[in-house]
């Protein structure tokens, strides 16, 4: 076996692998003997068919398999032994290869590959980090939700201003809150009692069409144009929650561990919860902005002709004309992948199985058992974690998310960070390109969530949540096109002998 490496053009090189008959003959003979032991040939007992017949039936396909396996192993062994980092996959050079399985003798495989471009990252750039601060209105709303959660539930005789109505609409169970009704809706239902029937046009009593969809339990389709949705609505029950007072009894129920015992501490905790909720949005914006700075500032020289040949070879529906139109998008995607790989390698970023397990455990602890000591719910927590880790797609998403977090930490610690803060509305203005007053720069490291109040009051539970993936938006593929990866580990093999 002979292997020869030649530089072709820039970062593109050719690797020639010559496999002689002596290299593969023994492997083919061994494989054929194995076939003979199990081959079922008409007229012969299993294992007794003549070797000549076995060769006639299987020698060509066995030779194909053995030669291609040897070629692939030697190709990647050479790249690994010589510590060669490649971009995409090696691709065959057909006009220089000598491969004939009809007349097997010596085989010559020629592959071209592209070296990964070398580049530096200049972190002497500014990236804005926005922090959304909780407003007093948001804090008051969350405190009120908690007061209602631990308040007293009653069934009043008549509908009031802040009640929960269960009803039959077209003989189907439904529900809504009186606060969701507009003025016409409130006039129709205020003072009504259980078993009273009200004839209404749903589109006229709700300003938000989402409430009409919810009441009618319509999923994945819009309301019909021109249809007012007139129904007889029969009240089946009325629910009212009287908010709990912020007294000792409330704090014991809401925080049995005794960590929060005053209104001031409660408001501080609510502010932290609100700001933590918004952090996913601001982190994502930071990553988008940081990636944009990197894509604009990092210079990478690509082996464009090699990349184009690879794309045309591996994507069936791609044409040269279409590729020219979309090549800038491909190049942008490749560029981010290379930058991301460099950040991971240079900073020894790694996500372990324990990292994933701890993430899942912390998620369930924060979302289900925040008012409990961990040791008191250990068995239940272990069961939830083990079940979650069985879902491969969720686990993969968590790995991706944790890698993003670690990459984001590297970017925060290296870029020049400009700190800005403000309300959610200020954040929206900032993302729209409007100015928000910034704090001094330092070197260092959106629909709102559904209201907890409605979740607490709805009659039917939604079921358990699960950790969600919140990857930052990166250099995106063109819609409908699958982007090749910047690096992979398989070569295309010769077409299998028929």
N, C-alpha and C positions, 0 to 999 in steps of 0.2 A: 504494500500500500504506500502510495506517495501523496504528500500534501504540499501544495505550493501556494504561497500568498503573494499577490502582486497589487501594487497601487495603480489604479486606473486613472482617476481624475479627482483631485482634491481629497475629500473625505470618503470617496467611494473606492472600494477595493474588491478584487476578485480572489476567490479561494477555489483552487482546483484540487479535487480529490480523485485519485486514480485507484480503483479497486481491481486487483488482478483476480484471475480465476482461482489461484492458490489461496487467496484471502477468503473466498466465500464457499469454495467447493466442499470443504469439510462440514460446514454448517448446513449446507443444502442436503448433503448425504445423511446427516444425523436427523434432520427434520423429515426426510422421506422415510427413513426406517421407523420413525415414530408414527407417521401416517399409516405405514403398512400394518403395524400392530393393531390398529383400530379400524382400518378401511373395510367397508362392506362392498365387496365386488361380486356381482352375480356369477354363480358357478364355483365360487371358492369360499371356504370357511374363513371367518374373520381371522386375519393375521397370516393367511396362507396364500394370498395373491402374489403372483410373480413380481419381482422387483421391477422388471422391465415395464410391466403394465402400470405399476404405481408411478414410475417416472413419466410415462406417457400421459398419465392423468394429472399429475400434480407438479412436475418438475418446474414448469414455467412460472406458475404462481408462487411456488415456494422460493424460487430464485429471486423473483421480484421482491418478496417480503424480506428476505435475508439481506439482499444488496441494499435496499432502501433503508433498512434498520441500521446497517453498518454505516452507510453514508451520513444519516442523520446524527448518529452517535458521534462519529468522528468530526463532523462539522461543529457541533456545539462543544465537544471536548476541546477542540482547537481554540475556539473563542474563549472558553473558560480558562484553559491553561495559560493562555497569553493575556488574560485579563483585558479582553477587548469588549468595550461597551458599544453595542450596536443600536441603531435606530430602526424601528419596525422589524421586519424579518428579512433574512437573506432571500433573494429571488433567483431562480435558475436562469442561466444564460444558455438558451437552447441551441443557438448556432455554434457554440463552442463545446457543448457536451457531446459525448459519444455513448449513447445508451440504446441498446438493441436487445430486447429480451427474446426475440425470435431466433437470434444467433448469438447466444451468450458467450462472451469471452472476457476481455478486459473492459471495464466500464470507466468512463471519465465524466465526472460531474463538475460543472463549473457554476459557481454561485457568486453573485455580486452582493455586497452588503455596504451599508453606510455607517461610518463611525458616528457616535453621538457627538454633536457639536460641543465644543468647550466655550464657556462664557463666564463672566463675572457678574455679580449682583451688587449694584451701588445702592446702599440703604440710606444715603444722605439725601433723602427726600421727605417731604411732609405728607402725612396722611391724617385725616381728621377722625377723631374718636368721639362720637356723640353719646351723651348719657341723657336718657329721658328721666326727668324728675317727676315724682307723683304730685299732682295738684291736690289742694285741699278738698275739692269736690270729689275727686276720685277716692281719696282717703275716707271721706264721709260716707260715700256710697258703699265702700267695702265694709266699713264698720256697721252700717245699717243692715247689710246682708247678713253679717254675723249675728246681729241682734235678732233678726228674723229667723235665722237658722235655729237659734236656741230660744225662740219665743214660744208663746202659747198658741196652739192651733185650736180654733173653734169653728163651729158650723152655725153661722148666724141665720136668722129667718129670712132676711132680705139682703139683696146684693148691695154692697157698699163700694166706696171709691177705690179700695185697694184689695180686692178679693180675687179668688181663684174660682172659676166657674167650670164645672164639668157638665157636659150637655150631650144630648142626642141630636145629631144633625143628619137628616135623611136616614134615620135608624142606625147611624154609626156613632160610636162613642168618640167624643172629642173634648177639648178643653181650651181655655184661653184665660188671660188675665184682664181684668177691667181696665188696667192702666194701658193696655194695648189698644183699647177702643178709642176712636176719635169722639168728638163732641156728639155727633149724631148717634154713635153706638152707645155712649154712656146714657143718653136720654132714653134709649130703647130698653136698657137693662137695669138702670138704677131703680131700686125698690122692688124689683121682681123677686118672686119666691120659688122654692123648689116645686117642680111640676108645672110652672108657668111656661107657656109657649109664646115665643116672639117670632113674627114673620119679618125677616130682614133680607136685604141684599148685602151679602158679605163684603162686596167691593166698596160699598158705601159706608160701612161701619168701621173698616180698618183702612188707615192711610197707607200702611206698609203691606204690599202684596205678599210678602213673605209670610205674614200672619195668616192670610187667606189660604195659602198653600199648606201651612202647618195645620190649620183647623180642619181642612179637607183631606189632610194626609196625602197630598199630591207630591210625588217624588219624581225628579228628573224630567219634568216637563213644565212649560210655562202655563199661565192662565190663558183661557181662550179669549181672543180679542172680541169685545162687545158683549161678552157674557157677564152679567152682574152677579150671578150665583145666588139666586133667591132661594131661601130655605126657611122651613119652620124649625126654630131652635128651641128645644125643650130642656129646661134646666133640671139636671138630675141631682146636683149637690152644689153647695156653696162653701168655700173654705176661706178662712181668714186667719192671718197670723198677726198676733199682737207682739211687736218687738220686745225682747227682754230688756230690762233696765241694766245699765252698766254698774252692777253691784257685785258684791262678793260671790253671790250664788252664780251669776253669769260667768265670772272668771274661773270659778272652780269647774264648771261644766266645759267651758271652751278650752281651758288650759289646765288640765288636771295635774300637770307637772309643776305648776306654781311659778312658771317663768314670767308670766304676765299677770299683773294684779291691779293695774291702774289704766285709766283712759289714755294717759300720755304714752305708756308703754304699748298699748294696743294700737294707737295711731302710728307709732313708729314702726311696729311690726307690719301693719297694713301698707305703709309706704314702701317698706323693703320688698314686700310681696309684689306690689304693683311694678316697682322698678325692675325686679327680677323677671317679671313677665315680659317687659319690654326689651330686656337685654338680648333675647334671641334676635329681635329685629335689628337692633343697633349693631350687634356683632356681625350679622349678615351684611349689613351695609358697610361696615368697616372692611370686611373681607373683600367685598366687591370693589371698593375703592382701592384697597391695597393691591389687589390683582390687576386692576386697571393701571396703576402706577408702574407695576412691574412689567406689564406687557408693553407699555409705552417707552420705558426707559432701558430695558435690557436688550442688548443687541445680540442676535443669534444668526449666524450664517448657516442656512439650510442647504442640503444637497437636493435642490428643487427637482432636477430632472429624474433622480433616483426615486424621489417620493412620488412623482407623477406616474412613473412606470409601475410602481408598487400599487398605487390606487387603481390604475387601469387594469392591472392584472387580477386584483382581489375583489373588485366590485363589478358585478356582472352588468349592471345597467348604466355604468359610467361611460361617457364618451369623452373624447379629447376636448370637444367644444364645451361641454358641460363642466368639465374639470377646470378649464381656464376661468370660467365664470365664478366657480366656488373655491378656487385654490386659496385665496386669501383667508377664507374661513378655516380651511384645513390647517393652514400654517399657524393661524392664531391658536387653534386647539393644540397643535403640536408644541407650540412655544410654551403654553402654560404647563403642559404635562412635563416638559423638560425642567422648567423652573421649579415646579412642585417636587419632582424627583431630586433635584439638587438640594432643595431646602431640607428634605427628609434625610438625605445622605450626609450632608455637611453638619447637621445638628443632631445626628443619631436619634431621629424620631422613631419611636416604636410604640405600638399598642399591643399590650399583652392580653391574654385571656382573663387575667385577674382584673385588668383595667375595665374590661367589658362587664365582668361580673359585678364589680363594685359600682359601676354606672347604673346597672339595672337595679341593684339593691337600693342605692340611694334614691332612684326614681320612685320605687314603690314606697320607700320609707317616707319620702316627702309628700307623696300624693295620697297615701292611704293611712299611714300610721304616724302622722306628724305629731299627734298628741299622746303618743305612747312611747315608752322606753323600748329600745330595740330588743333588749333581752326578753321582754314580755311577749313579743310577737315573733320571736326568732323562727319557730317552726313554720308558721304561716308565711313568713318572709322568704325562708329557704325554699318552700314549695313554689311560690310565685316566681322566684329567680330561676329555679331549675326548669320550670315550664317555659319561661320566656327564652331561655338559652337553647331550647329545642327548635326554635323557629329560625332556620338558617338565613332567610332573607332579612329578618329583623336584626339578627346578630351582625350580618354584613353591613347593614345600614349604620349600626352603632359603631362598628370599627371605623367606617368612613367619617362619621361625625367626630369621633375622638381624635382621629388624625387631623381633621380640620381644626379642632380646638388647639392641638399642639402646634400646628403650623401657624395659627393665628397668634399664639403666644410668642413664637419666634419673630413674627412680623412686628408685633407690639414692642418687643424688646430691642428691635434694631432700627425701625423707622423713627423719624422725628415726629412725635405725636402732638397734634394740635387738639386740645380738649375743648369741646363745646357741650353745653347742656341746655335743657329747656323742656318744655311740655311736649306731649305727643304732637300737637299741632306745629310746634317749632321744628320738630324732627321732620315732619312731612314737608314743611317749607324748605328745610335744609336739603332734603333729597331731591326737591324740585329745582334746586339751584338758587334759592333765595338766601340772603345772608342772615346768619344768626351770630350774635356777638360771641367771640371766642375767648377762652381763657388763655393765659400765656402758654406758649409751646414748651414742651419738655421732652427730653430724651428718655424713653422707657419702653418699658414694655408698651297690607296692614289692616285688615279688619281686626277689631278688638276681640278678645276671647269672649265666649258666651258668658252671660252673667251667672255667677254662682247662685244668685237668688232664685232664678228660674229653675236651675237644676235641682235645688233643694226642695222646691215646691211641687215639681211635676210628679204625678202619681206613679208613673212607671220609670224604673231605673234604666239608664242607658247601657249598663254593663261596665266592666273594668276597662280602664284605658291601658295603653301600652306605650313604652318608650317610642318616641317618634324621631325620625331622621330630620335634621334641620341643616343640611349641607348648604354652604354658601354657593351662590351662583358663580359659575366659572365661565371660562371661554366656551361658549356653547357650540354644538354642532349645528349645521344648517338643518332646518326642519326636514324630517324625512330621510336624512342621510346618516348612516352609521360612521362614526369617526374611527379610523385606525388608531391603535395605541402607539405611544411614542416608542415603546419597546415591548417585545414579546419574546417567546422562547421556542417557537417552532418554525421549521423551514418547510416550504412546499416540496413535496416529493414528486417523483416522476409518475406520470399517469400509469395506473396499474394495468398489467398485462391482462388481456381478455382471456 
